[in-house]
């Protein structure tokens, strides 16, 4: 694999860099660096800029609105958006349900749902995990019973509970795994439904995280009526869609470009003088931790590049997505650990509720204000998208043949 950029790639990089500089919403500047909680409008402001440019879905086939970029160009794009500290686009429509719809959906479903995902006019959430069915997803109990309505059309009546549903408080639609046959093997009795979140019987209740954010929710479905034509793929074949979706999600979870940005952020913090007048980066033990992190991140980057090269030649993400997920999330957690270590005791007062005026002016340097909440929030990364323990089982079976 040639790791040098061609002249065309360099020109593309310059074009991307210039576009971000000129077009990135000024209202978002610095929000990622400061660790601010982002609103739906924050996410959509950047989304709509990219949609207008036609750069919103680099991984999609061109016939459905993709950019037609090469794997190298997609890599450059992720590097440049991370370099600019750009807001990460919500993945639920673009990276998760969108590919499922254009791969398994009917022509009518593609025409109905894909445009809204691209434009950002429709916000999606994911209804997978349940109490008692997270890593063991096939154990889900949300039930969908099929019936014929008074109008002669076919419907499902859905009852159950989903949890850890990210951004469901903003969602217009959700994609849900439901059990449509309880008499067969668990994986063989699941269907994939698209559900309007405004449907009668849906209740969204907030779950406040340790960092104090309202990011996740529990979703209750009580006698929710869903037309059968909102089922993707065949009845009881939803597990096929779920596995396909999770492979794409795990590849994106690796977050190499944003992790590189995170390492640079830690270095900048560690170069600052401590109370005793000595920069933390001068400490050999801390320097070793940074060096080990950068070595692991470089290895992950090459693995991601090989995966992108495979996708560009027509190979979808396979077991390597589990490798990317494991190492990517572990690195993300190590970054937040080092950031908290660098902030030292200044990381504690903000989280514990000290400071002036409801924490509007917390104690310590600016870089320390969100280190503790971010640390706690990132504990989730080794669990969502399929826990890392499950990913190791997948690797053992699919790669090592155990």
N, C-alpha and C positions, 0 to 999 in steps of 0.2 A: 504494500500500500504506500503510495507516494504521499508524504506528509507536507510537501511544499505547495503553497498556493500558486496556481497559474496566474498569468497576467489578467485573465478574465475574472478569476476569483478575487484578486486584489481590487480590480475595478468595482466588482460587486460589493466588496467590503466597504469601499469608500462611499458608494452610493447609499448603502444601509446606514453608515455612520452619519452621513450628511442628512438623510431623511429623518433619523431620530432626533438629531440636533435641532432641526427646523420644525418638526411636527409634534414632538412629545408634549403633552399638555403641561403647561407651566404650573398648574395647580397641584400636580403630582410630584414635582421636584422635591427630593429629599425625604419623601414619606417612607420609603423602604429603609433608607439609612437610619431614620429615626425610630423605626419600628412601630409606626402609627397604625392603628386599626383602620382598615380601608372600608369605605362605603360601597354600595352597589354602583353608585354614580362614578366613583373613582375607577373601578374596574371597567365600566362601560365607556368612559371617556377615551381611554386608550384603545379599547376594542373597536370603537366606531371609526377612529382615525385609520386603523389598519384595514378595516373592512372597506372603507372608501378607497384606499390605495390598492386593494386586492391582495394584501399580504396577510390576511387573517388566518389562513389554514395551509401552512406550508406542506404539511404531510398528506393532505387530501389529494386524490386524483384530480387532474385538471378538469375533467368533465363535470365534476361536482363543485368546482370553485377553488381548487388548489392552485398553487403558484407554478408548479412544474419545475421547482428548483431541484438541483442535484443534492446529494447527501452532503457534499462539501458546503454548498450554499446554505443549507439548513443549519449546519454546524456554525457557520459564520454568523448567521442570524441570531442563534442562541447566545453566542459569545458577545455580540455587539449589544444585544438588549440587556444582558447582565452587566456589561461594562458601563452602560448608561444608567444602571440601577432602575430599569424600567419595571413597572408593575407587571407581575405575572398574570397572564390571562387565565380566567377561570376554565378549568379543563373539562368540566362535566359535559358541555355541549361539543366543544371543538375536538377534544382528544379522546372522549369516551363514547357517548351515545352517537355522535355524528358518524364515526367509522362503522359502528354497528348498523346504523340505518342504511348507509350507502353500500354495505357489504351484504346484509341479509334482508333489507326491506324491499317492499314492492315498489314499482315505479310511482304509484300514487303516494306512498309514504315518503319517498324521497322528495317528491315535489311539494308535499305538504310541510315537512319538518326541516329540511336542510337549509332553505333560505333564511329562516328565522335564527338558526344557529349562527350562520355566517354574519348576518347583520347585527346580531346582538339584541334583536328585538324580543327574543324569547330566552329566558334564563332557566337553566336546567339544574336539577339536583339528582342525587343517586340514592335509591332506596334498596340497598343490599343488606347491610348488617342489621341484626335483631338481637335483643337480649337472649343470650344462649346460642346465637348463630352469627358469630363474627368470623374468626379464623375457620371455624367449621361451618362455612356458609351453606353447604348442602343441607344442613339441619334446619333451614328456615321453615317457619310455620305460617307465615302470612298466606292466607288461603283465597283462591279465586274460584268461585263456582259458576259454571256456565249455565245460561238460561236463555230462553226465547222471550223477547219482550212483546208487549201488546201490539207493537208496530210490525211484528214479524221478523225483526232483526235480532241478531245474536249479541249477547252481552256477557260480561263477567260481573259477579258481585264479590267485591274484595273486602276482606276483614283481616286485621292484624296490626302489628306494630313494627316500625323501623326505628333505629337509633343511630346516633352519630351522623345524622344527615346534614352535611356541610351546606351552609347558606340556604337551607330550605325556607328560611323566613323571607327570602327574596324570590323564590323560584316560581316561575309560571307553569312549568311542566317538570315531571320527574320520571325517571325510568326505574322500574321496580321488578325485582325477582319475586315471583309468587308461586305457590304450590297449586298445581292444577290436577295432580293425580297422587294420592297418598298410598296407592296400592303397589307401586313399583319401587325400584331402587331410588334412593333419595335424589341423585343427580338426574334421573330420567323422568321425574315428575314435576319439573320446574318450567315456567314460561316467563317470557320477557315482555312486560307491558309498559306502554307509554301512558301516563296518567296526568290529566289536567289537575294542577294543584288547587284550582278553585272549585273542584268538584265537591258537591255536598257530601259530608261525612269525613272529610280530611281535617285533622287538627294538628297544628304545628306548635310544639312547646319548646321553649329555649333550654339549652344546657349551657350554663356559664362555666367556662374553663378556669383552671387554676390561675391563668394570667389575667382573668377578669373579663375576657372577651365573650361576646355572643357570636360564636362561629358555627357551633354545631347544635343540633336539635333532635328531639324525638318526634316521630310522625305517627299519628294514629289514623287508621283507616277503618271506618265503621259503615258497612253496607255501601261502599263506594261503587257506583255503577260505571263500568268501562266498556265501550264498544269493542267487539272482537277485532275489528279492523285496526285497532291500536296495539295489537300484539305483533311483535317483530319475530319473524321466522315461524316455524311450526309450533303448534301446541305441544308442550312437554319437551321442547328442544331448546329451552332458554339457557340451559347450562352451556351449550355451544356458544351462544352469544356472550355469556358471562366470562368464559375463559378467554375468548377473543378480546373482549374489552379489557380485562385485567392485564393481559400481556401488553397492550398499548399503554395502560395506566402505569405499569411498573417501569417501563422504559422511560416515561416522562418523569417519574419520581426521582430518578437518579440525580437530576439537577446539577450536573457538572459545572456549567457556566456560573450559576448562582453561588455554588460552593467556592469557586475560585474567587469570586467577588468577596465572599465571606472571609476567606483567608486573608485577603488584602486588608480588609477592615480590621481584623484582629492585629495584624502587623502594625497598622497605624495607631491602634490603641496602645499596643505594647511599646511603641517608640516614645510615647508620652512619658514624662518624668513622673515617678511616684512621689509620695509624700517625703520619702527619704532622699529624693533628688537623683535616683538612679532609674533609668528606663528598664522596664520589665524584659525587653528583648535582649538586654545584656545578661540576663540570667541564663546560664547554660542549660538548665533543666527545662525552662520554658522554650528556649530555642530548639531543643531536641524535639519537643512535642510538635512544634510548628513544622519542623523538617519532616518528621514521620508522617504528619498529615498531608503535606505536599507530595510526598512520594506516593502515598496511597491514592491521592486524588489524580495524579498523573497516570497511574495504572488504570484507574477507572475511566479516565478520559479516552485512553486507547481502546478499551473495551467498548465504550459507547461508539467510537468511530468505526470499529469493526461491525457493530450492529447496524449503524446507518448505512455502511457500505453494502451489507447484506440486504437491507430493505430496498436500496436503490437498484439492486439486481433482481428484485422480485420476490425476495424471501421475507416473509413477515416475521415479526419478533417472536422468537421461540424461547427455549430455556434460558438463553442469555439475558432475557429481561429479568429473570429472578436474580441473576448475579448483579445486574445493575441496581436493582431495588435494594438488595442487602447492603452492598458496599456504599451506595449513594446515601441511604438513610443513616447508616452508621457514621459516615463522614459528616453529614449535616448535624447530627447530635454532638459529635466531637467539637465541631465549630462553636456551637452554643456553649459547650462546657468551657472551652478556652476563653470565650468572650466573657463569661461570668467570672472565671478565674482572673482575667485581666482587670475587670472592674473591681474585684475585691469587695471590701465592705461597702463600697458605694452601690453595689447591686442590690443590697438588702433594703434600705429605707424606702425606696419607691414601692416595692412589692408589699411591704408591711404596713403601708398607709401613713408614713411620715411625710413631712414636707408642708408646704403652705397651700391653702386654698384647694383642698381636694386634689393634691398632687399636681397642681398646675405648675408648681415650681419645685420639683423634687430636689433632694440633696445630691451634691456631687456633680461631676462633669457630665455633659450631655450624652456622651456615648454609653454611660452606665444606666440610663433611665429605664431602658426596656430589656436589659440583659436577663433579669430573673424571669419575667413573664415569657420571654422568647424561649428561654431554656426549658421552662415547664411545657410550653406549647409543643416544642419539637420532640418531646417524649413520644408523641403519637406516631412519628414517621416510621418507626420499626414495626408498627401494628397495621396501619391502614394499607390498602392495596394488597392485602394478604400478608399476614405476619411473617417476619423474617424466619421464624422457626419452620413455618410451612414452606417457605421458599427453599430452605435447605433440603427439605424432603423432596421437593420437585427436582432440584439439581441432582440429588442422589439417585432418583429414579430415571430421569430423562437424559442426564449427561453421563453419570457414572454407571448406570445400569444395575443399581443395587436393588 
